[in-house]
Amino acid sequence: MSAAVRIALTVNGAPREAEAEPRVHLCDFLRHGLGLTGTHMGCEHGVCGACTVLLDGESVRSCLTLAVQARGRSVTTIEGVARPDGTLHPIQEALAASHGLQCGYCTPGVVMTLIELERELAGRPADEATVRRALAGNLCRCTGYQGIVDAALSVLNAAAQEAAQ
């Protein structure tokens, strides 16, 4: 068994630190080492997308990323997307309004994926094909995806409209 190492990183804008063995995955480190249980562990093979977090702004599967790989970097989890006053992120609000969530297991990964897409679009409008392509790595067994796609389009295109004005 290998010795634990100290892992210091920024999580949701705050410096965090804990010990973990070098073989511990980022998802387990977040959940068990830091107590951030919003990131869900699904398939543990990087296929379902439930464990998606942003590492330096890029989506990664935290079930495939070692915690030591995040040392000194910035991680954003679902706990970090709401506003400081507790107001949900517009994507979260739109998912609720469009019936884009049911059991909620995939929701954290879907939200993180859509936040990355919003950043990548940088105020440009999105179409259904773009949203579906972005979500291709997020499996949802409950919604049938249309509510998720509708929610994403409403937020992304509203942002594009605001940017154009």
PyRosetta script that sets phi, psi and omega in degrees:
from pyrosetta import init, pose_from_sequence

init()
pose = pose_from_sequence("MSAAVRIALTVNGAPREAEAEPRVHLCDFLRHGLGLTGTHMGCEHGVCGACTVLLDGESVRSCLTLAVQARGRSVTTIEGVARPDGTLHPIQEALAASHGLQCGYCTPGVVMTLIELERELAGRPADEATVRRALAGNLCRCTGYQGIVDAALSVLNAAAQEAAQ")
pose.set_psi(1, 133.7)
pose.set_omega(1, -179.0)
pose.set_phi(2, -83.5)
pose.set_psi(2, 156.3)
pose.set_omega(2, -178.6)
pose.set_phi(3, -77.4)
pose.set_psi(3, 147.2)
pose.set_omega(3, 178.0)
pose.set_phi(4, -67.2)
pose.set_psi(4, 148.1)
pose.set_omega(4, 176.7)
pose.set_phi(5, -120.5)
pose.set_psi(5, 154.8)
pose.set_omega(5, 178.9)
pose.set_phi(6, -83.2)
pose.set_psi(6, 128.6)
pose.set_omega(6, 179.6)
pose.set_phi(7, -118.8)
pose.set_psi(7, 114.6)
pose.set_omega(7, 177.5)
pose.set_phi(8, -110.2)
pose.set_psi(8, 130.1)
pose.set_omega(8, -178.7)
pose.set_phi(9, -154.6)
pose.set_psi(9, 174.0)
pose.set_omega(9, 174.8)
pose.set_phi(10, -105.9)
pose.set_psi(10, 125.3)
pose.set_omega(10, 179.5)
pose.set_phi(11, -122.2)
pose.set_psi(11, 120.6)
pose.set_omega(11, 179.7)
pose.set_phi(12, 53.8)
pose.set_psi(12, 38.9)
pose.set_omega(12, 175.5)
pose.set_phi(13, 86.2)
pose.set_psi(13, -3.0)
pose.set_omega(13, -178.3)
pose.set_phi(14, -118.2)
pose.set_psi(14, 140.4)
pose.set_omega(14, 176.8)
pose.set_phi(15, -66.7)
pose.set_psi(15, 135.0)
pose.set_omega(15, 179.2)
pose.set_phi(16, -135.3)
pose.set_psi(16, 156.1)
pose.set_omega(16, -178.2)
pose.set_phi(17, -154.6)
pose.set_psi(17, 139.7)
pose.set_omega(17, 175.9)
pose.set_phi(18, -162.9)
pose.set_psi(18, 166.8)
pose.set_omega(18, 177.5)
pose.set_phi(19, -98.5)
pose.set_psi(19, 147.9)
pose.set_omega(19, 176.2)
pose.set_phi(20, -158.2)
pose.set_psi(20, 153.5)
pose.set_omega(20, 173.7)
pose.set_phi(21, -70.6)
pose.set_psi(21, 149.3)
pose.set_omega(21, -177.6)
pose.set_phi(22, -57.6)
pose.set_psi(22, -22.0)
pose.set_omega(22, -177.6)
pose.set_phi(23, -87.6)
pose.set_psi(23, -3.3)
pose.set_omega(23, -177.1)
pose.set_phi(24, -73.7)
pose.set_psi(24, 132.0)
pose.set_omega(24, 178.6)
pose.set_phi(25, -76.9)
pose.set_psi(25, 154.4)
pose.set_omega(25, -177.9)
pose.set_phi(26, -57.7)
pose.set_psi(26, -39.2)
pose.set_omega(26, 179.8)
pose.set_phi(27, -59.6)
pose.set_psi(27, -46.7)
pose.set_omega(27, 179.1)
pose.set_phi(28, -66.5)
pose.set_psi(28, -37.8)
pose.set_omega(28, 177.7)
pose.set_phi(29, -62.7)
pose.set_psi(29, -45.5)
pose.set_omega(29, 178.9)
pose.set_phi(30, -62.7)
pose.set_psi(30, -46.7)
pose.set_omega(30, -175.5)
pose.set_phi(31, -71.7)
pose.set_psi(31, -49.6)
pose.set_omega(31, -171.7)
pose.set_phi(32, -97.1)
pose.set_psi(32, -34.5)
pose.set_omega(32, -180.0)
pose.set_phi(33, -80.4)
pose.set_psi(33, -36.0)
pose.set_omega(33, -176.4)
pose.set_phi(34, -112.9)
pose.set_psi(34, -6.3)
pose.set_omega(34, 177.8)
pose.set_phi(35, 74.5)
pose.set_psi(35, 19.6)
pose.set_omega(35, 178.8)
pose.set_phi(36, -97.4)
pose.set_psi(36, 94.3)
pose.set_omega(36, -171.5)
pose.set_phi(37, -92.6)
pose.set_psi(37, 6.7)
pose.set_omega(37, 179.9)
pose.set_phi(38, -70.6)
pose.set_psi(38, -29.6)
pose.set_omega(38, 176.5)
pose.set_phi(39, -76.3)
pose.set_psi(39, 121.2)
pose.set_omega(39, -175.2)
pose.set_phi(40, -96.8)
pose.set_psi(40, 144.4)
pose.set_omega(40, 174.6)
pose.set_phi(41, -98.2)
pose.set_psi(41, 119.2)
pose.set_omega(41, -178.1)
pose.set_phi(42, -106.5)
pose.set_psi(42, -94.9)
pose.set_omega(42, -172.1)
pose.set_phi(43, -83.0)
pose.set_psi(43, -20.5)
pose.set_omega(43, -175.6)
pose.set_phi(44, 61.9)
pose.set_psi(44, 21.9)
pose.set_omega(44, 178.2)
pose.set_phi(45, -129.0)
pose.set_psi(45, 5.0)
pose.set_omega(45, 179.6)
pose.set_phi(46, 78.4)
pose.set_psi(46, 13.3)
pose.set_omega(46, -174.5)
pose.set_phi(47, -95.1)
pose.set_psi(47, -38.1)
pose.set_omega(47, -169.2)
pose.set_phi(48, -86.2)
pose.set_psi(48, -23.8)
pose.set_omega(48, 177.9)
pose.set_phi(49, 82.4)
pose.set_psi(49, -2.3)
pose.set_omega(49, -177.9)
pose.set_phi(50, -62.4)
pose.set_psi(50, -27.1)
pose.set_omega(50, -175.8)
pose.set_phi(51, -94.2)
pose.set_psi(51, 12.7)
pose.set_omega(51, -175.8)
pose.set_phi(52, -63.2)
pose.set_psi(52, 129.6)
pose.set_omega(52, 172.4)
pose.set_phi(53, -132.3)
pose.set_psi(53, 168.3)
pose.set_omega(53, 175.1)
pose.set_phi(54, -101.0)
pose.set_psi(54, 125.0)
pose.set_omega(54, 177.6)
pose.set_phi(55, -112.7)
pose.set_psi(55, 111.3)
pose.set_omega(55, -173.0)
pose.set_phi(56, 52.6)
pose.set_psi(56, 38.1)
pose.set_omega(56, 175.8)
pose.set_phi(57, 86.0)
pose.set_psi(57, -5.6)
pose.set_omega(57, -179.6)
pose.set_phi(58, -106.9)
pose.set_psi(58, 138.6)
pose.set_omega(58, 180.0)
pose.set_phi(59, -71.3)
pose.set_psi(59, 137.3)
pose.set_omega(59, 175.1)
pose.set_phi(60, -136.8)
pose.set_psi(60, 155.2)
pose.set_omega(60, 172.4)
pose.set_phi(61, -86.2)
pose.set_psi(61, 111.4)
pose.set_omega(61, -175.7)
pose.set_phi(62, -72.3)
pose.set_psi(62, -11.1)
pose.set_omega(62, 175.2)
pose.set_phi(63, -80.8)
pose.set_psi(63, -13.0)
pose.set_omega(63, 179.1)
pose.set_phi(64, -110.0)
pose.set_psi(64, -10.5)
pose.set_omega(64, -177.6)
pose.set_phi(65, -98.9)
pose.set_psi(65, 130.0)
pose.set_omega(65, 176.8)
pose.set_phi(66, -76.6)
pose.set_psi(66, 145.6)
pose.set_omega(66, 179.3)
pose.set_phi(67, -59.1)
pose.set_psi(67, -37.0)
pose.set_omega(67, -179.7)
pose.set_phi(68, -64.1)
pose.set_psi(68, -23.8)
pose.set_omega(68, 176.8)
pose.set_phi(69, -70.0)
pose.set_psi(69, -19.2)
pose.set_omega(69, -179.9)
pose.set_phi(70, -93.2)
pose.set_psi(70, -2.9)
pose.set_omega(70, -178.9)
pose.set_phi(71, -56.2)
pose.set_psi(71, 127.4)
pose.set_omega(71, 178.6)
pose.set_phi(72, 77.5)
pose.set_psi(72, 5.2)
pose.set_omega(72, -176.8)
pose.set_phi(73, -111.0)
pose.set_psi(73, 179.3)
pose.set_omega(73, -178.6)
pose.set_phi(74, -110.9)
pose.set_psi(74, 127.6)
pose.set_omega(74, 179.0)
pose.set_phi(75, -116.9)
pose.set_psi(75, 133.3)
pose.set_omega(75, 172.5)
pose.set_phi(76, -116.0)
pose.set_psi(76, 126.6)
pose.set_omega(76, 178.4)
pose.set_phi(77, -112.8)
pose.set_psi(77, 175.2)
pose.set_omega(77, 179.2)
pose.set_phi(78, -57.8)
pose.set_psi(78, -30.6)
pose.set_omega(78, 178.8)
pose.set_phi(79, -65.3)
pose.set_psi(79, -19.3)
pose.set_omega(79, -175.8)
pose.set_phi(80, -99.7)
pose.set_psi(80, 7.1)
pose.set_omega(80, -176.0)
pose.set_phi(81, -96.4)
pose.set_psi(81, -20.8)
pose.set_omega(81, 176.6)
pose.set_phi(82, -71.1)
pose.set_psi(82, 156.7)
pose.set_omega(82, 177.4)
pose.set_phi(83, -70.5)
pose.set_psi(83, 159.1)
pose.set_omega(83, -179.1)
pose.set_phi(84, -55.0)
pose.set_psi(84, -29.3)
pose.set_omega(84, -179.7)
pose.set_phi(85, -82.5)
pose.set_psi(85, 2.6)
pose.set_omega(85, 178.8)
pose.set_phi(86, 94.7)
pose.set_psi(86, -7.2)
pose.set_omega(86, 177.7)
pose.set_phi(87, -64.0)
pose.set_psi(87, 133.7)
pose.set_omega(87, -179.4)
pose.set_phi(88, -66.3)
pose.set_psi(88, 153.9)
pose.set_omega(88, 173.1)
pose.set_phi(89, -62.7)
pose.set_psi(89, 146.2)
pose.set_omega(89, 179.7)
pose.set_phi(90, -52.7)
pose.set_psi(90, -33.8)
pose.set_omega(90, 177.7)
pose.set_phi(91, -66.3)
pose.set_psi(91, -40.5)
pose.set_omega(91, 177.2)
pose.set_phi(92, -63.4)
pose.set_psi(92, -44.0)
pose.set_omega(92, 179.1)
pose.set_phi(93, -62.0)
pose.set_psi(93, -42.3)
pose.set_omega(93, -179.0)
pose.set_phi(94, -67.4)
pose.set_psi(94, -37.6)
pose.set_omega(94, 177.1)
pose.set_phi(95, -60.7)
pose.set_psi(95, -41.7)
pose.set_omega(95, 178.6)
pose.set_phi(96, -66.7)
pose.set_psi(96, -43.2)
pose.set_omega(96, -177.6)
pose.set_phi(97, -68.7)
pose.set_psi(97, -30.5)
pose.set_omega(97, -176.8)
pose.set_phi(98, -97.5)
pose.set_psi(98, 10.0)
pose.set_omega(98, -177.2)
pose.set_phi(99, 56.8)
pose.set_psi(99, 40.3)
pose.set_omega(99, -179.7)
pose.set_phi(100, -89.5)
pose.set_psi(100, 10.8)
pose.set_omega(100, 174.9)
pose.set_phi(101, -142.8)
pose.set_psi(101, 143.9)
pose.set_omega(101, 176.9)
pose.set_phi(102, -128.5)
pose.set_psi(102, -82.9)
pose.set_omega(102, -178.8)
pose.set_phi(103, -73.2)
pose.set_psi(103, -27.4)
pose.set_omega(103, 176.1)
pose.set_phi(104, 89.3)
pose.set_psi(104, -4.1)
pose.set_omega(104, -176.0)
pose.set_phi(105, -65.3)
pose.set_psi(105, -41.5)
pose.set_omega(105, -179.1)
pose.set_phi(106, -81.5)
pose.set_psi(106, -15.4)
pose.set_omega(106, -169.5)
pose.set_phi(107, -55.5)
pose.set_psi(107, -46.0)
pose.set_omega(107, 179.8)
pose.set_phi(108, -57.7)
pose.set_psi(108, -43.1)
pose.set_omega(108, 178.9)
pose.set_phi(109, -67.2)
pose.set_psi(109, -38.3)
pose.set_omega(109, 177.7)
pose.set_phi(110, -63.8)
pose.set_psi(110, -45.7)
pose.set_omega(110, -179.9)
pose.set_phi(111, -60.6)
pose.set_psi(111, -45.2)
pose.set_omega(111, -178.9)
pose.set_phi(112, -64.2)
pose.set_psi(112, -39.4)
pose.set_omega(112, 178.3)
pose.set_phi(113, -63.4)
pose.set_psi(113, -43.5)
pose.set_omega(113, -178.9)
pose.set_phi(114, -70.5)
pose.set_psi(114, -32.1)
pose.set_omega(114, 175.3)
pose.set_phi(115, -65.6)
pose.set_psi(115, -41.0)
pose.set_omega(115, 176.4)
pose.set_phi(116, -63.1)
pose.set_psi(116, -43.1)
pose.set_omega(116, 178.5)
pose.set_phi(117, -60.8)
pose.set_psi(117, -43.0)
pose.set_omega(117, 178.4)
pose.set_phi(118, -58.0)
pose.set_psi(118, -43.4)
pose.set_omega(118, 178.3)
pose.set_phi(119, -64.4)
pose.set_psi(119, -43.6)
pose.set_omega(119, -179.6)
pose.set_phi(120, -63.9)
pose.set_psi(120, -37.9)
pose.set_omega(120, -179.8)
pose.set_phi(121, -70.2)
pose.set_psi(121, -27.9)
pose.set_omega(121, 176.4)
pose.set_phi(122, 47.5)
pose.set_psi(122, 47.1)
pose.set_omega(122, 175.9)
pose.set_phi(123, 90.3)
pose.set_psi(123, -2.0)
pose.set_omega(123, 175.8)
pose.set_phi(124, -82.4)
pose.set_psi(124, 150.2)
pose.set_omega(124, 179.1)
pose.set_phi(125, -69.4)
pose.set_psi(125, 159.6)
pose.set_omega(125, 179.2)
pose.set_phi(126, -119.6)
pose.set_psi(126, 152.2)
pose.set_omega(126, 172.1)
pose.set_phi(127, -115.8)
pose.set_psi(127, 171.2)
pose.set_omega(127, -175.7)
pose.set_phi(128, -59.4)
pose.set_psi(128, -39.4)
pose.set_omega(128, -179.2)
pose.set_phi(129, -62.9)
pose.set_psi(129, -39.6)
pose.set_omega(129, 179.2)
pose.set_phi(130, -63.7)
pose.set_psi(130, -44.9)
pose.set_omega(130, -179.6)
pose.set_phi(131, -65.9)
pose.set_psi(131, -45.5)
pose.set_omega(131, 179.9)
pose.set_phi(132, -63.2)
pose.set_psi(132, -37.7)
pose.set_omega(132, 177.4)
pose.set_phi(133, -63.5)
pose.set_psi(133, -43.8)
pose.set_omega(133, 179.2)
pose.set_phi(134, -62.7)
pose.set_psi(134, -36.3)
pose.set_omega(134, -177.4)
pose.set_phi(135, -86.2)
pose.set_psi(135, 0.4)
pose.set_omega(135, -175.4)
pose.set_phi(136, -57.7)
pose.set_psi(136, -25.9)
pose.set_omega(136, 179.7)
pose.set_phi(137, -94.4)
pose.set_psi(137, 10.8)
pose.set_omega(137, 179.5)
pose.set_phi(138, -118.0)
pose.set_psi(138, 113.6)
pose.set_omega(138, -179.3)
pose.set_phi(139, -91.3)
pose.set_psi(139, 131.1)
pose.set_omega(139, 176.1)
pose.set_phi(140, -128.4)
pose.set_psi(140, 126.3)
pose.set_omega(140, -178.1)
pose.set_phi(141, -97.6)
pose.set_psi(141, -4.4)
pose.set_omega(141, -172.7)
pose.set_phi(142, -108.7)
pose.set_psi(142, -40.5)
pose.set_omega(142, -164.6)
pose.set_phi(143, -89.8)
pose.set_psi(143, -23.2)
pose.set_omega(143, -172.5)
pose.set_phi(144, 77.7)
pose.set_psi(144, 4.3)
pose.set_omega(144, 173.7)
pose.set_phi(145, 73.7)
pose.set_psi(145, -24.8)
pose.set_omega(145, -173.1)
pose.set_phi(146, -60.7)
pose.set_psi(146, -41.1)
pose.set_omega(146, 177.5)
pose.set_phi(147, -63.3)
pose.set_psi(147, -36.3)
pose.set_omega(147, 177.7)
pose.set_phi(148, -65.8)
pose.set_psi(148, -47.0)
pose.set_omega(148, -179.4)
pose.set_phi(149, -63.2)
pose.set_psi(149, -45.0)
pose.set_omega(149, 178.8)
pose.set_phi(150, -59.4)
pose.set_psi(150, -43.3)
pose.set_omega(150, 179.2)
pose.set_phi(151, -62.0)
pose.set_psi(151, -46.9)
pose.set_omega(151, -179.3)
pose.set_phi(152, -61.1)
pose.set_psi(152, -46.1)
pose.set_omega(152, -179.4)
pose.set_phi(153, -62.2)
pose.set_psi(153, -38.7)
pose.set_omega(153, -179.5)
pose.set_phi(154, -63.8)
pose.set_psi(154, -42.6)
pose.set_omega(154, -178.6)
pose.set_phi(155, -74.4)
pose.set_psi(155, -47.4)
pose.set_omega(155, -176.3)
pose.set_phi(156, -65.2)
pose.set_psi(156, -40.1)
pose.set_omega(156, -178.9)
pose.set_phi(157, -77.5)
pose.set_psi(157, -28.6)
pose.set_omega(157, 173.2)
pose.set_phi(158, -66.2)
pose.set_psi(158, -40.7)
pose.set_omega(158, 177.9)
pose.set_phi(159, -64.8)
pose.set_psi(159, -39.2)
pose.set_omega(159, 178.5)
pose.set_phi(160, -65.3)
pose.set_psi(160, -39.3)
pose.set_omega(160, 179.8)
pose.set_phi(161, -65.7)
pose.set_psi(161, -41.6)
pose.set_omega(161, 177.9)
pose.set_phi(162, -64.5)
pose.set_psi(162, -40.2)
pose.set_omega(162, 179.7)
pose.set_phi(163, -64.9)
pose.set_psi(163, -31.7)
pose.set_omega(163, -178.7)
pose.set_phi(164, -74.8)
pose.set_psi(164, -19.3)
pose.set_omega(164, -176.9)
pose.set_phi(165, -88.8)
pose.dump_pdb("model.pdb")
